[in-house]
Amino acid sequence: MASHYSFSQVTPQIERFADMCVGNGRIDPELYTKYEVKRGLRDINGKGVLAGLTEISEIVSYTVEDNEMIPCDGRLYYRGYNINDLVTGFGKDKRFGFEEITYLLLFGKLPTADELSEFCALLADYRKLPTTFVRDIMMKSPSSDIMNSISRGVLTLFSYDDYPNDTSIPNVLRQSLELIALMPLIAVYGYQCKNYYLDGESFIIHQPVPEYSTAQNILHLLRPDSKFTELEAKVLDIALVLHAEHGGGNNSTFTTHVVTSSGTDTYAAIAAALGSLKGPKHGGANVKVTAMFEDMKQNVSDWTDEDEIADYLTKLLHKEAFDKAGLIYGMGHAVYSISDPRANIFRTFVDKLATEKGMEKELELYHLVEKLAPQVISRERHIYKGVSANIDFYSGFVYSMLGLPPELYTPLFAIARISGWSAHRIEELSNAGKIIRPAYKSVSAHRPYEALADRK
């Protein structure tokens, strides 16, 4: 009997089986209330569900007065340091910050000038893929999805490691540093392979420059002429800093802790985190924001008319515009209500870049949507907390101004967040078996920022 099986094809038989899965897989929604089961890491009031402890970072979105949660301007701490102070610190000295932040997240302290120089040199030394890796692994099976390419690349590196299953802290740290250094190469080279083999574009591969920062190397590797301005590299560096870590309760970091707790290897743990980040409700949101604005620019004739913009936003909520999902992408956050500190920081750099790129008109449209969306949402929806712009609202716009392809928006998130994932994996391994850990509450104290020159 001839087989009718075809890879990738959903046949009527599969559809029939799928209906059986859905029909017999439904759970009465009332049971979640009855048994107080949380559908995720946050309850209906927006309060985090405690499942562990972390000292890597802390998110503050409210204060407690007389047992009542009072929303406040959002604050984000990396190892006890306020993210605003950190950005101000390296910005004042006009140095790149991502490597310094990675050092802080991994080791729990800010580096001295000599320590930072040593660390950057170590990352540069690790920024070399195994011989023939690009040819044998990436070029022979390119993927249209770069997150898929990265996951495959990370898992394949297991085969090149002489000690892949060794979960001792020194070995895991070595693996983590290698992955932090190699992630930009795997992402950009994966994109170049996809461009050439699937899209018929030119194929250009640059080698990384040891003296460049991570942000500089990304632009150098991606652009055919390797050219970029200082502001472009600085803004991309800020994006990496702001995406590097965001508490233990976000989906991909929680995944890192859970998978690490099984005792599995570093490559499997990071691949799992990548799979979580890939989802449109997590790392893929900034792509949706830029696509939504492109649709808005096509359907709003006057980008300065607040009534016309508000009407479009209302149609979004009524599932009458864009992807008809009923969402205004980039607005609102699971934790922050009054403000997302990352968006506040990013906004100033967005303004500078828009001026350099001559995109002030588009910038004003973003500002108007940021102003009007909370008003429209509060009018159309019953919400339990305030709504403000999150970091995804501006990051996609920044990437578009930098000329970065949408296929790399989420991979850029991964390039940054692997610093946080690595810190959390090491934290999990360091505490394995020592305590029963009831996600993720920070137990770190807030720390005063020290200038680089004052660090001993």
C-alpha positions in Angstrom: 0.0 0.0 0.0 1.5 3.3 -1.1 2.1 5.9 1.7 0.4 9.3 1.4 2.7 10.8 4.0 4.4 14.1 3.1 6.7 16.0 5.5 5.2 19.3 6.6 1.7 18.6 5.2 -1.4 18.7 7.4 -3.7 16.1 6.0 -7.4 15.7 6.6 -6.5 12.8 8.8 -4.3 15.0 11.0 -7.0 17.6 11.2 -9.4 14.9 12.4 -7.0 13.8 15.0 -6.4 17.4 16.0 -10.1 18.0 16.6 -10.0 15.0 19.0 -7.1 16.5 20.8 -8.9 19.8 21.3 -12.2 18.2 22.1 -10.8 16.0 24.8 -8.2 18.4 26.1 -10.4 21.2 27.4 -10.3 22.1 31.1 -13.2 24.0 32.7 -11.9 27.5 33.3 -13.7 27.6 36.7 -11.4 24.9 38.0 -8.4 27.3 37.8 -10.3 29.6 40.1 -11.5 26.8 42.4 -8.1 25.4 42.9 -6.2 28.8 42.8 -4.1 27.7 39.9 -2.0 30.5 38.3 -1.9 30.4 34.5 1.6 31.8 34.3 4.0 33.6 36.6 1.5 36.4 37.5 -1.9 36.4 39.2 -5.0 38.3 38.0 -3.9 41.4 40.0 -0.5 41.5 38.4 1.4 40.2 41.5 4.2 37.8 40.8 3.8 34.2 41.8 6.7 33.3 44.2 8.6 30.3 42.9 12.2 31.1 43.7 14.7 33.7 44.9 17.3 35.6 42.9 20.0 38.2 43.6 20.7 38.9 39.9 18.2 41.7 39.4 15.1 43.2 40.9 12.0 44.9 39.4 10.1 47.5 41.5 6.6 48.6 40.3 4.8 49.3 43.5 5.1 50.1 47.2 3.1 48.6 50.0 1.3 50.9 52.4 -1.1 49.5 55.0 -1.0 46.1 53.1 -2.2 47.9 49.9 -0.2 47.9 46.7 0.5 51.4 45.5 1.8 51.7 41.9 5.0 53.7 41.4 7.4 54.6 38.6 9.1 51.5 37.6 12.7 50.8 38.8 15.1 48.1 37.6 18.2 47.0 39.6 21.1 44.9 38.3 22.8 43.3 41.3 21.4 46.1 43.4 22.5 48.9 41.2 19.8 51.1 39.7 19.8 50.8 35.9 19.6 54.6 35.5 22.8 55.0 37.5 24.6 52.4 35.5 23.7 53.9 32.1 24.5 57.4 33.4 27.9 56.1 34.6 29.3 54.6 31.5 27.5 57.2 29.3 29.3 60.0 31.2 32.6 58.4 30.4 31.6 57.7 26.8 32.4 54.0 27.0 30.3 51.0 25.9 28.3 49.4 28.7 27.2 45.9 27.6 30.5 44.2 28.6 30.6 46.0 31.9 27.0 45.0 32.6 27.7 41.4 31.7 30.6 41.4 34.2 28.3 42.8 36.9 25.5 40.2 36.2 27.9 37.3 36.2 30.2 38.2 39.1 28.0 40.4 41.3 30.4 43.4 41.3 31.3 46.3 39.0 34.8 45.8 37.4 37.8 48.1 37.9 39.3 49.5 34.7 41.9 46.7 34.6 39.3 44.0 35.3 37.0 45.3 32.5 39.9 45.4 30.1 40.8 41.8 31.0 37.2 40.7 30.6 36.8 42.4 27.2 40.0 40.7 26.0 38.7 37.4 27.1 35.4 37.8 25.2 37.3 38.9 22.1 39.5 35.7 22.4 36.3 33.6 22.6 34.7 35.3 19.7 35.8 32.6 17.2 33.6 29.9 15.9 35.1 26.4 15.4 36.8 25.8 12.1 34.3 24.9 9.3 31.4 25.6 11.6 29.8 28.2 9.3 30.4 26.0 6.2 29.3 22.7 7.7 26.5 23.7 10.1 25.1 27.1 8.9 25.6 27.2 5.2 24.4 23.6 4.5 21.0 24.0 6.1 20.0 27.7 6.4 16.7 28.6 8.1 14.2 31.3 7.3 13.9 31.8 11.1 17.1 33.1 12.7 16.1 32.2 16.2 15.9 28.6 14.9 19.4 29.0 13.4 20.7 30.2 16.8 19.2 27.4 18.7 20.6 24.8 16.3 24.0 26.5 16.4 24.0 26.5 20.2 23.0 22.8 20.4 25.6 21.9 17.8 28.4 23.5 19.8 27.8 20.7 22.3 29.6 18.4 19.8 32.7 20.7 19.7 33.0 20.8 23.5 35.4 18.3 25.2 33.5 18.7 28.5 29.9 19.4 27.4 28.2 17.7 30.4 30.4 19.0 33.1 28.2 21.2 35.3 30.9 22.4 37.6 30.8 26.2 38.0 34.2 26.9 36.3 33.2 24.8 33.3 29.7 26.3 33.0 31.2 29.8 33.3 33.6 29.0 30.5 30.7 27.7 28.3 28.6 30.8 29.2 31.4 33.2 28.3 31.9 31.4 25.0 28.2 31.6 24.2 28.0 35.3 25.1 30.9 36.0 22.8 29.6 33.7 19.9 25.9 34.6 19.9 26.3 37.7 17.7 28.3 35.7 15.1 25.8 32.8 15.1 22.9 35.3 14.6 24.5 37.5 12.0 26.0 34.6 10.0 22.7 32.8 10.2 21.0 35.8 8.7 23.7 36.1 5.9 23.2 32.4 5.0 19.4 32.8 4.9 19.9 36.0 2.8 22.0 34.2 0.2 20.5 30.7 0.0 16.8 31.5 0.5 16.5 35.1 -0.7 19.1 35.2 -3.5 21.0 38.1 -2.0 24.8 38.6 -1.8 26.8 36.6 0.7 29.3 38.6 2.7 31.0 37.3 5.8 33.2 39.5 8.0 35.5 38.4 10.8 34.9 40.1 14.2 37.3 42.8 15.2 39.0 42.1 18.6 39.1 45.8 19.6 35.4 46.3 19.0 32.6 46.1 21.6 29.8 43.7 21.1 27.6 46.4 19.6 30.3 47.6 17.2 30.9 44.1 16.1 27.3 43.4 15.4 27.1 46.4 13.0 30.5 45.6 11.5 29.5 41.9 10.9 26.1 42.8 9.4 26.9 45.7 7.1 28.5 45.0 3.7 30.9 48.0 4.1 31.3 47.5 7.9 30.7 51.2 8.5 28.7 52.7 11.3 28.5 56.0 13.3 29.5 56.4 16.9 25.9 57.2 17.8 24.6 54.1 16.0 26.9 51.8 18.0 26.1 53.6 21.3 22.4 53.3 20.8 22.7 49.6 20.0 24.9 49.2 23.0 22.2 50.8 25.2 19.6 48.4 23.7 21.8 45.4 24.7 22.3 46.8 28.2 18.5 47.3 28.7 17.7 43.8 27.4 20.4 42.0 29.2 18.4 41.1 32.3 14.9 41.6 33.8 14.4 39.5 36.9 13.9 35.8 37.4 10.2 35.7 36.7 10.1 36.4 33.0 9.4 33.4 30.8 12.8 32.7 29.3 14.8 33.2 32.6 12.3 31.1 34.5 12.8 28.5 31.8 16.6 28.7 32.4 16.2 28.0 36.1 13.7 25.2 35.6 15.8 23.4 32.9 19.0 24.0 34.8 17.5 22.4 37.9 17.3 19.1 36.1 21.1 18.9 35.9 21.2 19.2 32.1 24.1 20.8 30.1 24.5 24.4 29.3 23.7 24.1 25.6 20.4 22.4 26.3 19.5 25.0 29.0 20.3 28.0 26.7 18.4 26.3 23.7 15.4 26.0 26.0 15.6 29.7 26.9 15.9 30.6 23.2 12.7 28.6 22.5 10.9 30.5 25.2 12.2 33.9 24.1 11.1 33.3 20.5 7.4 33.5 21.4 5.6 36.7 20.2 4.4 37.3 23.8 8.0 37.5 24.9 10.9 38.4 22.7 9.0 38.7 19.4 6.9 41.6 20.5 9.1 44.4 19.0 8.6 42.9 15.5 4.8 43.3 16.0 5.3 46.9 17.1 7.1 47.9 13.9 4.6 46.0 11.7 1.7 47.7 13.5 3.2 51.1 12.9 3.8 50.3 9.2 0.1 49.5 9.0 -0.8 52.6 10.9 1.2 54.8 8.5 -0.7 53.3 5.6 -4.1 53.8 7.1 -3.7 57.2 9.0 -3.6 60.0 6.5 -2.5 62.7 8.9 0.1 61.6 11.4 -0.4 64.7 13.5 -4.2 64.3 13.8 -4.8 63.0 17.4 -8.5 62.1 16.6 -7.5 60.0 13.6 -4.8 58.2 15.5 -7.1 57.5 18.4 -9.7 56.1 16.0 -7.1 53.7 14.5 -6.0 52.7 18.1 -9.7 52.0 18.9 -10.0 49.8 15.8 -7.0 47.9 17.0 -8.7 47.1 20.3 -11.9 46.2 18.5 -10.0 43.7 16.2 -10.8 45.8 13.2 -7.2 46.8 12.2 -3.8 45.4 11.6 -3.6 41.7 12.6 -7.1 41.9 14.3 -5.7 40.5 17.6 -7.2 43.2 19.7 -3.8 44.5 20.9 -1.9 47.7 20.8 1.6 46.3 20.7 4.3 47.9 22.8 1.8 49.3 25.4 1.5 47.7 28.8 3.7 45.3 30.8 3.0 42.4 33.1 4.8 44.2 36.0 5.2 47.9 35.3 2.1 50.1 35.3 3.1 53.8 35.6 6.3 53.5 33.6 8.9 51.1 32.3 12.3 52.5 33.3 13.9 50.8 30.2 11.6 52.7 27.9 12.3 56.0 29.7 16.0 55.5 29.2 15.7 54.4 25.6 13.4 57.3 24.7 16.2 59.9 25.0 18.5 57.9 22.7 15.7 57.3 20.2 15.2 61.1 19.9 18.9 61.6 19.1 19.0 58.8 16.6 15.8 60.0 14.9 17.4 63.4 14.4 20.6 61.9 12.9 18.5 59.8 10.5 16.0 62.5 9.6 13.0 60.6 10.9 11.5 63.2 13.2 8.1 62.8 11.6 8.0 59.1 12.5 9.3 59.9 16.0 6.4 62.3 16.5 4.0 59.6 15.5 5.5 57.3 18.1 5.2 60.0 20.7 1.6 60.6 19.9 0.7 56.9 20.1 2.5 56.7 23.4 0.4 59.6 24.7 -3.0 58.5 23.3 -2.9 54.7 23.7 -3.3 54.7 27.5 -6.3 57.0 27.1 -7.9 54.7 24.5 -7.2 51.5 26.4 -8.6 52.9 29.7 -11.8 54.0 27.8 -12.3 50.7 25.9 -11.0 48.1 28.4 -11.5 47.3 32.1 -7.9 47.0 33.4 -6.6 46.4 36.9 -3.5 48.6 36.5 -2.1 51.5 34.5 -0.7 51.1 31.0 2.5 52.7 29.7 4.9 52.1 26.9 7.3 49.2 27.4 10.8 48.8 25.9 9.4 46.9 22.9 7.6 50.1 21.9 10.8 51.8 20.9 13.3 49.0 20.3 11.8 48.0 17.0 11.9 51.6 15.8 15.5 51.9 16.9 16.4 48.8 15.0 14.7 50.0 11.9 16.5 53.3 12.0 19.8 51.3 12.3 18.8 49.5 9.1 18.7 46.1 10.9 16.4 43.5 9.3 13.3 42.5 11.2 14.6 38.9 11.2 17.3 40.0 13.7 15.1 41.9 16.1 14.4 39.0 18.4 17.9 37.5 18.0 19.3 40.8 19.2 17.2 40.3 22.4 18.8 36.9 22.7 22.3 38.3 22.2 21.7 40.6 25.1 19.7 38.3 27.4 22.2 35.4 27.3 24.2 37.5 29.8 21.2 37.3 32.3 20.5 33.7 31.5 24.1 32.7 32.2 24.1 34.5 35.5 20.8 32.8 36.5 22.1 29.4 35.4 25.2 29.8 37.5 23.1 31.1 40.4 20.8 28.0 40.2 23.8 25.6 40.1 25.5 27.4 43.0 22.4 26.9 45.2 21.3 23.4 44.0 20.4 21.2 46.9 21.3 23.9 49.5 17.9 25.3 50.1 14.3 24.6 49.2 13.4 27.6 47.2 9.8 28.5 47.4 9.4 33.3 41.0 11.5 35.2 41.6 11.9 37.5 44.5 15.1 39.5 44.8 16.8 39.5 48.1 19.6 41.9 47.2 20.1 45.2 48.8 20.2 48.4 46.6 23.8 49.7 46.2 25.2 53.1 45.6 26.9 53.5 42.2 30.7 53.9 42.1 32.4 55.7 39.2 34.9 53.5 37.4 37.8 55.5 38.8 36.6 54.9 42.4 36.4 51.1 42.1 39.1 49.3 44.0 
